[in-house]
Amino acid sequence: MSDPNLTPQTENPTQAPASLVRCVTGAVISGGLSFAVYSLMIAIATNFATKPIHSDNPLVWKISSAVRTLVVGVFALGSGIFGIVAIGLLALAIQSIIQQLTKPKSS
């Protein structure tokens, strides 16, 4: 009860500068994941569309419609986020190229 520092002190790691290779590699990985999630979303939506709901109960229709919409929406959100990250990393790579080209040469 009298120990003031029970949690260990963690050092703040320094962030590595963004390099061209790291940006492009991250953009390729994120773009690949975006395409994979998008393909999976299309497959799920097609599967939902080809298998209708077999019930006459309106509550079942509403709940299953909501669940189907949520499932497809979550995959669409994931695909969009990974796509935006890929575009951002490519923009960062272009920015770093421009900064390297415009940086004055030091002798």
Buried (B, 14 or more C-beta within 10 A) or exposed (E): EEEEEEEEEEEEEEEEEBEEEBBBEBBEBBBEBBBEBBEEBBEBBEEBEEEEEEEEEEEEEEEBEEEBEEBBEEBBEBBEBBBEBBBBBBEBBEEBEEEEEEEEEEE
